[in-house]
Amino acid sequence: MIGEERRAAPRGHLCWAYEDLGSLAARAERYLLAGLAAGERVWYVTPHPADAVADRLHRLPGFAAAVRRGAAAVVPLFPTYSHGHVVDPPTQVAAYAAATDEALAAGHTGLRVAAEATELVRTPAQLESFTRYEHLVDRYMRTRPFSAMCAYHRPGLGDRAVAELACMHPASNVDDVLFRLYAVPPADGHAALAGELDLSNHELFRTALDRADLRPTDGELVLSAAGLRFLDHRALTHLAEYARCRGATAVLRTSRSAAARLVDLLDLPGIRVAVAR
C-alpha cells in the first residue's frame, strides 16, 4: 500500500525506448508508484484507450485510492492532440508548468508524468519540434518539481528517431546513444554534455545543439562537461561554429586537460576550456 509516509523518489527526465507494451507498462508502473510514495501527483499519458490502461493501473496497490483523492490520473493523448499534431514547445512546457502548480496547490510535492509519446513524433516536423520541446522542458525541470518518463516505441520509430530523442535526456535506456546534451540549473551554465562524442555521432551532436537552441549570456555559452569522457575534433569544430553563429564563446567546463590541448592544437578561438582542478 501507499502509506502516509512520503519516501524520497528521484526526480528527473528519462527517455525510455520500448519494444512492446507489456514491458512499457511494467516500467511505467514502477515509475508512477515511486512518485506516489514521494507524495507527488502522477499522470499516465497514453494514446491507447484510457479505460483499459486504468483497469491495469487500478490493480496496483494503492493506485485506485490515489485516483479517488486526485493524486493519480490516466490522461488520454487523444483527443487532446489530433493525429499528426505538431507540438509547440513553449505552449507544451507552459501546460505542464500550470499542472505542476496545480499539484503543489493541492498539497502534492510535485508532478510526475509517464507519457507514451510515440504518436507525437511520427513525422519529421513532429520529431524536430518535439525534440526542441524535450530540451525546453528539461530546463523547466531543473528549477521546478516536475519529472517525466518519455516513452517511445523503437520498432515503430526506428533507431535514428529514437537516438535524436534519447540524446536530449539526462538519462535513458538507449545504450547505443553515446552522448547526452541536457539542461542544468542556471547557476551551472547553459547545458551539460556527457558521454562520448566521436566520428559515429558528430552529426547527431550538431542536430542536438541546433534543437537545444542555447542562448548566450554575456557573450558566453557555458557547457558543463564533467561527465564527458571523450570528444574529438569534429565535435569541437561544431561547437565553435555554433557559438560563433550566436556571437559567443563556448566555455567548456571539464576536469580533462586533454580538451584544452586539443583546442589549442586546432586553433579554435571560439572555445575556451575551463579545467577544474
C-alpha positions as CSV (number, residue, x, y, z in Angstrom):
1,M,0.0,0.0,0.0
2,I,1.0,3.6,-0.5
3,G,1.3,4.8,3.1
4,E,1.2,8.3,4.6
5,E,5.0,8.4,4.9
6,R,6.5,10.1,1.8
7,R,9.6,8.4,0.7
8,A,12.1,10.3,-1.5
9,A,11.9,9.4,-5.2
10,P,14.5,10.7,-7.7
11,R,13.2,13.4,-10.0
12,G,14.4,13.8,-13.5
13,H,13.9,13.3,-17.2
14,L,14.0,9.8,-18.5
15,C,13.8,8.6,-22.1
16,W,12.5,5.0,-22.3
17,A,12.6,3.2,-25.6
18,Y,10.4,0.1,-25.5
19,E,9.8,-2.9,-27.7
20,D,6.3,-3.9,-26.6
21,L,3.5,-2.5,-24.5
22,G,3.9,-5.1,-21.7
23,S,7.5,-4.0,-20.9
24,L,6.5,-0.3,-21.1
25,A,3.6,-0.8,-18.7
26,A,5.8,-2.6,-16.1
27,R,8.4,0.2,-16.2
28,A,5.8,3.0,-16.1
29,E,4.0,1.4,-13.2
30,R,7.2,1.3,-11.1
31,Y,7.9,4.9,-12.1
32,L,4.5,6.2,-11.1
33,L,4.3,4.2,-7.8
34,A,7.7,5.8,-6.8
35,G,6.1,9.2,-7.4
36,L,3.1,8.4,-5.3
37,A,5.4,7.2,-2.5
38,A,7.1,10.6,-2.6
39,G,3.8,12.5,-2.3
40,E,3.7,13.5,-6.0
41,R,0.6,13.7,-8.2
42,V,1.1,11.2,-11.1
43,W,-0.2,11.0,-14.6
44,Y,-0.1,8.3,-17.2
45,V,-0.5,9.9,-20.6
46,T,-1.5,7.3,-23.2
47,P,-2.7,7.1,-26.8
48,H,-4.4,3.9,-26.0
49,P,-8.0,3.5,-24.6
50,A,-7.9,5.1,-21.2
51,D,-10.3,2.7,-19.6
52,A,-8.1,-0.3,-20.5
53,V,-5.0,1.4,-19.1
54,A,-6.8,2.5,-16.0
55,D,-8.0,-1.1,-15.4
56,R,-4.5,-2.4,-15.2
57,L,-3.3,0.5,-13.0
58,H,-6.1,0.1,-10.6
59,R,-4.9,-3.3,-9.8
60,L,-1.7,-1.8,-8.4
61,P,-1.5,-1.4,-4.6
62,G,-3.0,2.0,-3.6
63,F,-3.5,3.3,-7.1
64,A,-7.3,3.3,-7.2
65,A,-7.3,5.1,-3.9
66,A,-4.8,7.7,-5.3
67,V,-7.2,8.3,-8.2
68,R,-10.1,8.9,-5.9
69,R,-8.2,11.5,-3.9
70,G,-6.9,13.2,-7.0
71,A,-3.3,12.0,-6.7
72,A,-3.3,9.9,-9.9
73,A,-4.9,10.0,-13.3
74,V,-4.9,8.4,-16.7
75,V,-4.8,11.1,-19.3
76,P,-5.7,10.2,-22.9
77,L,-3.4,11.7,-25.6
78,F,-6.3,11.9,-28.0
79,P,-8.5,13.9,-28.4
80,T,-6.3,16.5,-26.6
81,Y,-4.0,16.2,-29.6
82,S,-5.1,15.3,-33.2
83,H,-3.2,12.8,-35.2
84,G,-0.3,14.5,-36.9
85,H,-0.3,17.3,-34.3
86,V,3.0,19.3,-34.1
87,V,3.7,20.3,-30.6
88,D,4.5,23.9,-29.9
89,P,7.4,23.7,-27.4
90,P,6.7,26.8,-25.2
91,T,3.0,26.0,-25.1
92,Q,3.6,22.4,-24.0
93,V,6.0,23.5,-21.3
94,A,3.5,26.1,-20.1
95,A,0.8,23.4,-19.8
96,Y,3.0,21.2,-17.6
97,A,4.1,24.2,-15.6
98,A,0.4,25.0,-14.9
99,A,-0.3,21.4,-14.0
100,T,2.7,21.4,-11.6
101,D,1.5,24.5,-9.9
102,E,-2.0,22.9,-9.5
103,A,-0.4,19.8,-8.0
104,L,1.5,21.9,-5.5
105,A,-1.5,23.9,-4.6
106,A,-3.4,20.6,-3.9
107,G,-0.7,19.6,-1.4
108,H,1.4,17.3,-3.5
109,T,5.2,17.5,-3.6
110,G,5.2,17.8,-7.4
111,L,4.0,16.3,-10.7
112,R,5.3,13.1,-12.2
113,V,4.3,12.0,-15.7
114,A,4.8,8.8,-17.7
115,A,3.9,9.7,-21.3
116,E,3.8,7.3,-24.2
117,A,4.6,10.0,-26.8
118,T,5.3,7.9,-30.0
119,E,2.3,9.4,-31.8
120,L,3.7,12.9,-31.4
121,V,7.0,12.2,-33.2
122,R,5.9,10.2,-36.3
123,T,6.7,12.8,-38.9
124,P,9.9,14.8,-39.4
125,A,8.2,18.0,-38.5
126,Q,6.8,16.4,-35.3
127,L,10.2,15.0,-34.4
128,E,12.0,18.3,-34.8
129,S,9.5,20.2,-32.8
130,F,9.2,17.6,-30.0
131,T,13.0,17.3,-29.6
132,R,13.1,21.1,-29.1
133,Y,10.3,20.7,-26.5
134,E,12.3,17.9,-24.8
135,H,15.2,20.3,-24.1
136,L,12.9,23.2,-23.1
137,V,11.0,21.1,-20.6
138,D,14.3,19.7,-19.3
139,R,15.3,23.3,-18.4
140,Y,12.0,23.7,-16.6
141,M,12.7,20.6,-14.6
142,R,15.9,22.0,-13.3
143,T,14.1,24.5,-11.1
144,R,10.6,23.1,-10.5
145,P,9.3,19.8,-9.0
146,F,8.2,18.2,-12.3
147,S,9.6,15.0,-13.7
148,A,8.8,12.8,-16.7
149,M,9.4,9.5,-18.3
150,C,9.1,9.9,-22.1
151,A,8.4,6.6,-23.8
152,Y,8.9,5.8,-27.5
153,H,8.2,2.6,-29.5
154,R,11.6,1.9,-31.0
155,P,10.4,-0.6,-33.7
156,G,7.8,1.9,-34.9
157,L,10.1,4.9,-35.0
158,G,13.4,3.5,-36.0
159,D,16.9,3.8,-34.4
160,R,17.7,7.3,-35.8
161,A,14.5,9.0,-34.4
162,V,15.0,7.3,-31.0
163,A,18.6,8.5,-30.9
164,E,17.5,12.1,-31.7
165,L,15.1,11.9,-28.7
166,A,17.3,10.0,-26.3
167,C,20.3,12.3,-26.6
168,M,18.2,15.2,-25.3
169,H,17.6,13.5,-22.0
170,P,19.9,13.3,-19.0
171,A,19.0,9.6,-18.6
172,S,17.8,6.8,-20.9
173,N,17.8,3.1,-21.5
174,V,19.2,3.6,-25.1
175,D,22.7,2.2,-24.7
176,D,23.8,2.9,-28.3
177,V,23.4,6.6,-27.9
178,L,26.8,7.5,-26.6
179,F,26.3,11.2,-25.6
180,R,23.7,13.3,-23.9
181,L,23.0,17.1,-24.1
182,Y,20.7,18.2,-21.4
183,A,19.8,21.2,-19.2
184,V,21.4,22.2,-15.9
185,P,20.4,24.6,-13.1
186,P,21.1,28.2,-14.3
187,A,24.0,28.6,-11.9
188,D,25.8,25.7,-13.6
189,G,25.7,27.1,-17.1
190,H,23.5,26.7,-20.2
191,A,23.7,22.9,-20.7
192,A,25.6,19.7,-19.8
193,L,27.4,17.3,-22.1
194,A,28.0,13.7,-21.0
195,G,29.3,10.5,-22.6
196,E,31.4,10.3,-25.8
197,L,31.5,12.5,-28.9
198,D,33.2,10.8,-31.8
199,L,33.0,10.1,-35.5
200,S,29.9,8.0,-35.1
201,N,27.7,10.7,-33.6
202,H,29.1,14.1,-34.6
203,E,26.2,14.8,-37.0
204,L,23.7,13.8,-34.2
205,F,25.5,16.2,-31.9
206,R,25.2,19.0,-34.4
207,T,21.5,18.3,-34.7
208,A,21.1,18.2,-30.9
209,L,22.9,21.6,-30.5
210,D,20.6,23.2,-33.0
211,R,17.5,21.9,-31.4
212,A,18.6,22.9,-27.9
213,D,18.8,26.5,-29.1
214,L,21.1,27.6,-26.4
215,R,21.2,31.4,-25.8
216,P,24.4,33.1,-24.7
217,T,24.8,35.1,-21.5
218,D,27.3,38.0,-21.6
219,G,28.8,36.6,-24.7
220,E,29.3,33.1,-23.4
221,L,27.7,29.6,-23.8
222,V,28.8,27.6,-20.7
223,L,28.7,23.8,-21.0
224,S,29.2,21.6,-18.0
225,A,31.3,18.7,-19.3
226,A,32.2,16.9,-16.1
227,G,30.5,13.8,-17.5
228,L,32.1,14.0,-20.9
229,R,34.6,11.1,-21.3
230,F,35.8,11.8,-24.8
231,L,35.4,14.3,-27.6
232,D,37.1,14.6,-30.9
233,H,38.0,17.5,-33.2
234,R,34.7,17.3,-35.2
235,A,32.6,17.9,-32.1
236,L,34.8,20.8,-31.1
237,T,34.5,22.3,-34.5
238,H,30.7,22.0,-34.4
239,L,30.7,23.7,-31.0
240,A,32.9,26.5,-32.1
241,E,30.8,27.2,-35.2
242,Y,27.6,27.0,-33.1
243,A,28.9,29.6,-30.7
244,R,30.3,31.8,-33.5
245,C,26.9,31.9,-35.1
246,R,25.5,33.2,-31.8
247,G,28.2,35.8,-31.3
248,A,29.5,33.9,-28.3
249,T,32.4,32.0,-26.9
250,A,31.7,28.4,-25.9
251,V,33.1,27.7,-22.4
252,L,33.7,24.0,-21.8
253,R,34.0,23.2,-18.1
254,T,35.8,19.9,-17.7
255,S,38.4,18.1,-15.5
256,R,40.2,16.8,-18.6
257,S,43.1,18.9,-19.6
258,A,43.3,17.0,-22.9
259,A,40.4,19.1,-24.2
260,A,42.3,22.3,-23.6
261,R,45.3,20.9,-25.5
262,L,43.1,19.8,-28.4
263,V,41.5,23.3,-28.7
264,D,45.0,24.9,-28.8
265,L,46.1,22.4,-31.4
266,L,43.1,23.1,-33.6
267,D,43.4,26.8,-33.1
268,L,39.7,27.3,-32.2
269,P,39.3,30.8,-30.9
270,G,35.6,30.3,-30.3
271,I,36.1,27.8,-27.5
272,R,37.6,28.3,-24.1
273,V,38.3,25.3,-21.9
274,A,38.0,25.8,-18.1
275,V,39.8,22.9,-16.5
276,A,38.6,22.2,-13.0
277,R,41.3,21.1,-10.6
